[in-house]
Amino acid sequence: MLDAALTRVARARTAVDALVLEDVASAGDDWDLVSRCFLYPEGDGRLRFHDQLRWLVPDASPETATHVKLLDYYSSLDGATAPTEGLRKVAPWLEKLHHASRADADGNVDSWLALNPPTREHYWEYGWSLSYVHKRYSAAARVYRELLSQVPDDNYAQHYYAFNLDRAGEDPVVADEYFRKAVEGDPTNAWWNARLISFLTERGRFEPALRAWSAALEAIDPGGDRSGGDWLPYHLHKHVIQSGLDSGNLELANVAHRAIRPPASSAEIFRWLQTKIDAARQVRRLGEALFPAHVSFPEWWRPRLLRARHGETASEWRAGRVLRADPKEVAVALGFLPDQGGPVVVHQVLARDLWDAAAPDQEPRVGDFFEAALIDGKRRVEVEHPLETAVDRASLENLLRYLSTQSWTS
């Protein structure tokens, strides 16, 4: 409770009436500790947070109610519609605009614009809050569009206009245009390039994504010197590799991974991504997935389930997956390693009584993974159900964001 109270009162960047700040803190019995140890008086019954202690406060955006309370307070001080209406009103007016930007959780852009924000930085803050804190991507896109109508070459606004259009699933053609404008205005910006490449590959535009990757590397690291460092691979290469894997653009993922140089290439995250690439390429070549997602690629083609139950006595080991099952038969994909060459996959249809004999009390379900082997001369099967991963609403909405009539034709 104390951490939360400190986070709230630290959002007041100037001295605030003590009663207002006590209400903002909502600290309960901890208010005496907060007010005595973290605040100091600044005349006329006001308290101010010790700037030297701000580093102790959790770096988190408090609930909207905190900003609403501070917005009301600063609004009562200035009564102005523009910062030019009196020098003494400038500070509270700016604080009013700051808290108005953070308090709006619903995307009431018209009300915010009526405050006459004077600088691009105010638009940036409001757009960031709508997008990052409140996930109001469509409203955030409008904020950046309004700024671009006044400052067309604002590089930050170009990028985040495109980003928020994309996140909202709106007008991918315009999003493409502004992602590119941002890169053209700042071609060495790793984040701008990574987002453009990810946008293209997520839209299934694999060739343009590869071209954008080549252009990015040529602009940012033409000699390859930075691609082994401790910053660029984590802010460019990693995101491009992950978007390639997520979208099935294995060529992009592979090309981006090969561009990483030592010592970064030996980092655990990039070694792990290499195994993900290798696994995806093998699945594509075989045409079947035979191992659950939680089994790492180096552990493929090694008995796990049967070894755990039967030790080293298994022979003729196979990995498999159930493709179809009914009361009479079970269709499966079976993979094995021959004496020479890479893995081989075959498809078989088993009589149901053969499955039941090999896997007693293990009902076959479509999608189940299993291991099969000979144990003491008898065929045995051990089944592993895929892990059921809950998909939260926000993730699902992100995956489906372009499933709209206008987007199908874009």
C-alpha positions in Angstrom: 0.0 0.0 0.0 2.9 2.4 0.8 4.5 1.8 -2.7 1.1 2.6 -4.3 0.7 5.7 -2.3 4.2 7.0 -3.1 3.6 6.3 -6.8 0.4 8.4 -6.7 1.8 11.4 -4.8 5.0 11.4 -7.0 2.7 12.1 -10.0 2.3 15.7 -8.6 5.3 17.4 -10.1 4.8 20.7 -8.2 3.6 21.7 -4.7 0.0 20.7 -4.1 -2.6 21.6 -1.4 -2.0 19.2 1.5 -5.6 18.1 1.6 -5.7 17.4 -2.1 -2.4 15.4 -1.9 -3.7 13.4 1.0 -6.7 12.5 -1.1 -4.5 11.6 -4.1 -2.2 9.4 -1.9 -5.1 7.3 -0.5 -2.5 6.1 1.9 -4.7 5.4 4.9 -2.7 4.9 8.1 0.5 5.4 6.0 -0.3 9.1 5.3 1.7 10.4 8.3 4.8 8.4 7.1 4.4 9.6 3.5 3.8 13.3 4.4 6.7 13.5 6.9 9.3 11.4 5.1 8.7 12.0 1.4 7.0 15.5 1.3 8.0 18.9 2.5 5.9 22.1 3.0 6.1 24.9 0.5 4.0 27.6 2.0 0.2 28.2 2.1 -0.6 24.7 3.2 1.0 23.0 0.2 3.3 20.0 0.1 5.8 18.9 -2.5 7.4 15.6 -3.2 11.2 15.5 -2.6 12.7 15.4 -6.0 15.8 13.7 -4.7 13.6 10.7 -3.6 11.8 10.2 -6.9 14.2 7.4 -7.8 12.9 5.4 -4.9 9.3 5.5 -6.3 8.2 2.6 -8.5 8.3 3.7 -12.1 4.7 3.0 -13.1 1.7 4.9 -14.3 -0.9 5.1 -11.5 -4.6 4.6 -12.0 -6.5 7.2 -14.0 -8.2 8.5 -10.9 -4.9 9.9 -9.7 -4.5 12.1 -12.8 -8.2 13.1 -12.6 -7.8 14.4 -9.1 -4.6 16.3 -10.0 -6.3 17.6 -13.2 -9.2 19.0 -11.1 -6.7 20.7 -8.8 -4.6 22.4 -11.4 -7.7 23.4 -13.4 -8.9 25.2 -10.3 -5.7 27.2 -10.2 -5.4 28.5 -13.7 -8.8 29.0 -15.2 -7.0 29.6 -18.5 -7.5 28.3 -22.0 -4.0 29.1 -23.2 -0.7 29.6 -21.4 -0.5 33.2 -22.7 -3.2 34.3 -20.3 -0.8 35.3 -17.5 2.7 34.3 -16.5 1.7 33.0 -13.1 -0.8 30.7 -14.7 1.7 29.0 -17.0 2.9 26.4 -14.6 -0.5 25.2 -13.4 -1.8 25.4 -17.0 1.0 23.1 -18.2 0.3 20.7 -15.3 -3.4 20.8 -16.2 -2.5 19.8 -19.7 -0.1 17.1 -18.5 -2.7 15.5 -16.3 -5.4 15.9 -18.9 -3.2 13.8 -21.2 -2.8 11.1 -18.6 -6.3 11.1 -17.2 -8.2 10.3 -20.4 -8.7 6.6 -20.5 -11.6 6.8 -23.1 -10.0 8.7 -26.0 -12.0 11.9 -25.7 -9.7 13.6 -28.2 -12.0 16.6 -29.0 -12.0 17.6 -25.3 -8.2 17.4 -25.1 -7.7 19.4 -28.3 -10.0 22.1 -26.9 -7.2 22.8 -24.4 -5.1 24.2 -27.3 -1.9 22.2 -26.7 1.0 24.4 -27.8 3.8 22.0 -28.6 4.4 18.7 -30.3 5.7 17.2 -27.1 2.2 17.6 -25.6 0.8 15.6 -28.5 3.5 13.0 -28.1 2.6 12.6 -24.4 -1.1 12.3 -25.0 -0.7 9.9 -27.9 1.7 7.8 -25.8 -0.7 7.6 -22.9 -3.7 6.7 -25.0 -1.7 4.0 -26.8 0.7 2.5 -24.2 -1.3 3.0 -21.0 -5.0 2.8 -22.2 -4.7 0.8 -25.5 -6.9 3.3 -27.3 -5.0 2.9 -30.5 -7.6 4.5 -32.8 -7.8 7.6 -30.6 -4.0 7.7 -30.4 -3.7 7.5 -34.2 -6.0 10.5 -34.4 -3.8 12.5 -32.1 -0.7 11.9 -34.2 -2.7 12.7 -37.3 -3.7 16.0 -35.8 -0.1 16.8 -35.1 1.0 15.8 -38.6 -1.6 18.2 -40.0 0.5 21.0 -38.3 4.0 19.5 -38.5 4.0 17.1 -41.5 7.6 16.1 -41.1 7.4 15.2 -37.4 9.3 11.8 -37.5 8.0 10.6 -34.2 4.4 11.3 -35.1 4.8 9.7 -38.5 5.9 6.4 -36.9 3.4 6.3 -34.1 0.5 7.3 -36.4 1.4 4.2 -38.5 1.9 2.1 -35.4 -1.4 3.0 -33.9 -3.3 2.6 -37.1 -1.8 -0.9 -37.4 -2.6 -1.8 -33.8 -6.2 -0.6 -34.3 -6.4 -2.6 -37.5 -7.3 0.5 -39.5 -6.2 1.5 -43.0 -3.1 -0.6 -43.6 -2.3 1.3 -46.8 -1.9 4.5 -44.8 0.0 2.7 -42.1 2.4 1.4 -44.7 2.9 4.9 -46.1 3.7 6.4 -42.7 5.9 3.6 -41.5 8.0 4.3 -44.6 7.9 8.0 -44.2 9.3 7.6 -40.7 12.1 5.4 -41.9 12.9 7.8 -44.8 13.1 10.7 -42.3 15.4 8.7 -39.9 16.8 5.7 -41.8 19.2 4.8 -39.0 16.5 4.4 -36.4 16.5 0.7 -35.4 13.0 0.8 -33.9 11.4 2.5 -36.9 13.0 -0.1 -39.2 12.1 -3.0 -37.0 8.4 -1.9 -36.9 8.2 -1.4 -40.7 9.7 -4.9 -41.3 7.4 -6.5 -38.8 4.4 -4.8 -40.2 5.2 -6.0 -43.7 5.8 -9.6 -42.7 2.8 -9.7 -40.5 0.7 -8.6 -43.5 2.2 -11.6 -45.5 4.3 -9.3 -47.6 7.5 -11.4 -47.3 9.4 -10.0 -50.3 9.0 -6.3 -49.3 9.9 -7.3 -45.7 13.2 -8.8 -47.0 13.9 -5.7 -49.0 13.2 -3.5 -46.0 15.5 -5.6 -43.9 18.4 -5.3 -46.4 17.8 -1.5 -46.6 17.8 -1.2 -42.8 21.0 -3.1 -42.4 22.7 -1.0 -45.1 21.6 2.2 -43.5 22.3 1.3 -39.9 25.3 -1.0 -40.0 26.8 -1.2 -43.5 30.1 -2.6 -42.2 28.5 -5.1 -39.7 30.5 -3.6 -36.8 27.4 -2.9 -34.6 25.6 -6.2 -35.3 27.7 -8.0 -32.7 27.3 -5.3 -30.0 25.2 -5.1 -26.9 22.4 -2.8 -28.3 21.6 -3.1 -32.0 21.0 -6.9 -32.2 18.5 -6.6 -29.3 16.6 -3.7 -30.8 16.6 -4.6 -34.5 17.6 -8.2 -35.2 15.7 -9.8 -32.4 12.4 -8.2 -33.2 12.8 -9.0 -36.9 13.6 -12.6 -36.2 10.7 -13.0 -33.9 8.2 -11.4 -36.3 9.6 -13.7 -39.1 9.0 -16.8 -36.9 5.5 -15.6 -35.8 4.5 -15.0 -39.4 6.1 -18.0 -41.0 8.6 -15.9 -42.8 11.5 -18.2 -42.1 13.8 -16.7 -44.8 13.6 -13.3 -43.1 14.2 -14.9 -39.6 17.2 -16.8 -40.9 18.7 -13.9 -42.8 18.3 -11.6 -39.8 19.8 -14.2 -37.5 22.8 -14.8 -39.7 23.6 -11.1 -39.7 24.3 -11.2 -35.9 28.0 -11.3 -35.2 30.1 -12.2 -32.1 29.9 -11.7 -29.3 26.1 -11.1 -29.5 25.6 -14.2 -31.5 26.6 -16.4 -28.5 24.0 -14.7 -26.2 21.4 -17.1 -24.9 18.5 -15.3 -26.5 20.0 -15.6 -30.0 21.0 -19.3 -29.5 17.4 -20.0 -28.4 16.1 -18.1 -31.5 18.4 -20.3 -33.7 16.8 -23.4 -32.3 13.3 -22.0 -33.0 14.4 -21.3 -36.6 15.9 -24.8 -37.0 12.7 -26.3 -35.5 10.4 -24.4 -37.8 12.5 -25.3 -40.9 12.4 -29.0 -40.0 8.6 -28.9 -39.4 8.2 -27.2 -42.8 10.4 -29.8 -44.5 8.6 -32.8 -42.9 5.2 -31.3 -43.3 4.2 -32.3 -39.8 4.7 -31.1 -36.2 5.5 -34.1 -34.0 6.6 -32.5 -30.8 4.8 -30.2 -28.3 5.8 -26.6 -28.3 7.4 -26.9 -24.8 9.9 -29.5 -26.0 13.0 -27.7 -27.1 14.5 -28.5 -30.5 17.6 -30.2 -29.1 15.4 -32.6 -27.3 13.5 -33.7 -30.4 14.1 -37.3 -31.6 15.0 -38.4 -28.1 12.7 -40.7 -26.0 11.2 -38.7 -23.1 7.9 -40.2 -22.2 8.8 -43.9 -22.7 12.2 -43.5 -21.1 10.6 -42.0 -18.0 8.4 -45.1 -17.6 10.5 -47.9 -19.1 14.1 -46.7 -18.9 16.5 -47.6 -21.8 14.6 -50.8 -22.8 12.7 -49.2 -25.7 13.6 -50.0 -29.3 12.2 -48.9 -32.7 11.2 -45.6 -31.1 8.9 -43.3 -33.0 7.5 -39.8 -32.4 3.9 -39.2 -33.5 0.8 -37.2 -33.6 -2.9 -38.2 -33.8 -4.5 -36.8 -37.0 -7.9 -38.5 -36.8 -9.6 -40.9 -34.4 -12.9 -42.7 -34.4 -14.2 -45.9 -32.8 -12.8 -48.0 -35.7 -9.4 -46.5 -36.5 -6.7 -43.9 -35.6 -4.8 -42.0 -38.3 -1.4 -40.9 -37.2 1.8 -39.2 -38.5 4.9 -41.1 -37.4 8.5 -39.8 -37.5 11.8 -41.5 -37.0 15.5 -41.2 -37.6 16.8 -43.7 -40.1 20.4 -45.0 -39.9 21.4 -42.4 -42.4 20.0 -39.1 -43.4 17.5 -36.8 -41.7 14.2 -37.5 -40.0 11.4 -39.2 -42.0 7.7 -38.9 -41.6 5.1 -41.5 -42.6 1.3 -41.6 -42.3 -0.5 -44.7 -41.1 -4.0 -45.7 -40.2 -4.2 -48.1 -37.3 -7.1 -50.3 -36.3 -8.5 -49.0 -33.1 -7.9 -52.3 -31.2 -4.2 -52.0 -32.0 -4.1 -48.5 -30.5 -6.0 -49.6 -27.4 -3.7 -52.5 -26.9 -0.6 -50.3 -27.2 -2.0 -47.4 -25.2 -4.5 -48.8 -22.6 -6.6 -46.2 -20.9 -5.2 -43.5 -23.3 -8.1 -42.2 -25.4 -6.7 -40.8 -28.7 -7.6 -37.2 -29.4 -6.9 -35.2 -32.6 -3.7 -33.2 -32.0 -2.3 -35.4 -29.3 1.4 -36.1 -29.4 2.8 -39.5 -28.5 5.8 -41.8 -28.5 5.7 -45.4 -29.7 8.3 -48.1 -29.2 8.8 -51.8 -28.7 9.1 -52.7 -25.0 9.9 -56.3 -24.2 8.6 -57.3 -27.6 5.3 -55.4 -27.2 4.3 -52.2 -28.9 3.7 -49.4 -26.3 2.4 -45.9 -26.7 2.6 -43.0 -24.3 0.4 -40.0 -25.1 1.1 -36.3 -24.3 -1.7 -33.9 -24.6 -0.8 -30.4 -25.9 -0.5 -27.8 -23.3 -3.6 -25.6 -23.3 -2.5 -22.0 -23.3 -5.0 -19.4 -22.4 -5.2 -16.5 -24.8 -6.2 -13.2 -23.1 -8.7 -11.0 -24.7 -6.1 -8.3 -25.7 -3.9 -10.8 -27.4 -6.9 -12.3 -29.3 -8.1 -8.8 -30.4 -4.5 -8.1 -31.6 -4.4 -11.3 -33.7 -7.8 -10.5 -35.2 -7.4 -6.8 -35.6 -7.4 -6.8 -39.4 -10.4 -9.1 -39.8 -12.7 -6.3 -41.1 -14.4 -5.7 -44.4 -12.1 -2.8 -45.4 -8.9 -4.7 -44.5 -9.8 -7.8 -46.6 -9.6 -5.6 -49.7 -6.4 -3.8 -48.7 
